[in-house]
């Protein structure tokens, strides 16, 4: 992350931004400091900011206190926060016929009210990594506005995607997709990206894999919702 100059109520300030120069908005506020190298931060509404034609300063050039990470996660299989009655659980997967080749994504979305959303999307020519990242991005985009503050678990079997998103790996490709995902993660602060073993019989992962494979095979996009089947009543 980095800093960029803005005008705020007739003052020049520095605002925490992403690599694109876009201010990071968390719970309706941006992080702001009043001078280069300052260590004290203030929170302000982004509506009062006026962008200036200034360069983006990486943290090491700005000075001051160290930057917080986008996520405190490492690559893990188990969530930090226990699953509760309002937790949203999502499985994502990407498929590619050849690498690169025709690619598709699958998103299997389980809401706590019993709604299940199945999204199968053909994304054209791509690589396995593009498909896996696009599936994660699409899952974040499919959250409703009122779900932005919810506890969300997103499972993927892509170790590479998790490495570049939360594991500290340095990516050399697909930087726009990675940036877009991190932007979404900033605005969805209670999301956890988790590893699931692929093709190991995990129902959510198998569903997402089938949706991604179907997208490649049919070269089409479909989205449908259904209700989770109720368990059978116990015998009297």
N, C-alpha and C positions, 0 to 999 in steps of 0.2 A: 504494500500500500504506500501512499504518498500524500503530499500536501500541495495545495494550489491556492494562489491569492484570489480573494473575492472582496467586494465592497460590502460592508455591513453597517447600515445606519451612518453613512459618511465616514466610516473608518475602514482602513485596509486590514484585513484579517487573513489568517491561513486556515483552510478547511481540509479535513481528512477526505481524500478522494481515492477512487480506484485508479488503475493504470490508464483508463480511458479519460480521466479528468472529471468524471461524474462524482458529485458529493455522495458520501455514504450516509444514508438516512437510516437511523435505527430508532424505532418507536417514535417516529415523527420528528426526530431531532438530528442535527449534524454535530460533529465534534469540531470545535473552533478554538484557535489560539491567536493571541493578539500580536505576537511578534515572532520573528525567526529565532528558533532555539528555545522558545518558551517551554516550560514543563507543565504548566497548569492549563487544563482544558476547560472549556465552557460548552454548554449545550444550547443550541439555538434552533428556531424554526427555519427551514430552508427557504421559506417564502420571502424573507428579507435579504437574501443573498443576491448580489449582482456579479455575474462572471466578468473577469478581466482577461485581457490578452497577455497572460503570463505563463511561464513554463511550469511544468509539473516537477516538484522536488521529491526525490525519494527520501525515505526516512533518514538515511545516513547523512544526507546533505542538509536536511532540516535541523537535525540535532534535537536536543530536549529529551524527553522521556521516550523509552523504547515503544515501538508500535505494538498494539495488541494483535494477536493472530485473528484471522477470520474465523477460525474454529479451534477449540482447544482439543479437538479429537486427535487420535492417532488411528491407524488402520486397525479396526477391531471387529469382532463378530457379535459381541454382546453390547447392548446399549448402556450408556452411562446412567440414564434415568430409567427407572422401572416403567414398564408398560402399564398404563392406567386405562380407565374406562373411556377416556376421550382421546387416546392415542390413535393417530392415523398411520396405517402400515401400508407401504408401497414397495412393490418389487419391480425392478426394471431390467431389461435385457436388450442387447443388440444382436443382430444377425447379419451376415454378409456372405454372398455367394461369390467366392473369390476374395482376394484382399489386395487392391480394391476390387469392387464389383457391386452389383445391385445390393442395396442394404435396407434394412428395416429395423424398427424398434417395437418393443412391447412394454406396456405399463399396466400393471395389475394393482389396482387401487382399492384398499379396504377402509371404508369409513366406519367410525364407531357406531353410527346409527344403523348399521347393517347394509348400507349401500355398497355395492361392488361395481367399480368402473373398469372396463377392459378396453384398452386402446392399442390398436395395431396400426402402424403407420409406415408406409413406404417412403424412404427419403432419397431415392435415386442412387447414383453412384457414390460410393464411400468406402471407408475402411472399417475394420472392426472397432477401432478406437473411436472413430467418429460416431458410429452407431451407439456404442455404449454411453458416450458422453451426451449425445442427443436424447437418449432415453431418460437420463437423470434430469437434464434440463426440462424436458417435457413434463416430467412428474412434478417439478417445482412450479411450472407454469400452470398446471392444472389445479393447483390449490385454489380454493375460493378465497375471496378477500377476507372473510371472517375466519379463515383457517390459517392466516399468516402467523398468528401467535400460538398455534396449537403445537403440541408435541408430535413430531413427525419422524418416523423411521423409514429411511429409504435403503433397501437392500439391493446390492448388485454383486454379480460374481466376477466383475472386472477388477482385478488387482491393480492394473495400470491406472484406471480411472480414479480409484481411491488413493493411489500413490500421489498423483498430481494434484488431487483436490484437497486431501487432508493429511497425506503422509509426508509432505515436504519434498517430494521429488521435483526436479526442475524439468519442465516440459519444453520441448523444442518445436512442437507442432500442435495444431488445434488450439492455439492460444485464445482465439476469439470465443470458442465454445467454453473453455475453462474459465475465462473472465466472466462470461454471461452467467455461468453456474454460481460463481463466487458472489456476484452481485445479488443473485436471488437468495443465496444463503445468508447474506447480511440482513436482508429484509425479512427473513424467516429464521429468527434467532434460535428457535428450539428444534431445529432439524438435525438429525444424526444420519450420517452416511455409514452404512455397515456392510461388511463382507459376508456373503453367503456362498457356500460351496456349490458350484454349478453341477447340474446333472447328478445330484446326490439324493434325489427323491423329495426335496423340499417343495411343498405344494405351490407356494407363491412363486418361487423361482421357475418351476416347471410351467406354470401358467404364463409368466412373462416371456419365457423362451418360446412357447407355442405361438404367442401373439406376434413376436418378432419374426419367427420363421414363416408364419402365414402371410405377413406383409411382403416378404421377399418373394414367396411363391406366387402370390396373386398380383403383386405390384399394385397394391391398392391400400387405402386407408379406411379403417372402420373404428367406430367408438360405440360402445353400448353399455348400459347400466342394468343392473339386476339387483334383487334383494338376496341377501345371504339366506340359505336354506336353514330353517329352524331345526334344531335337533329333535329327534323323535321323542314323544312323551314316554316316560318310564312306564313299564308294564305295571298294572295294578297288582 
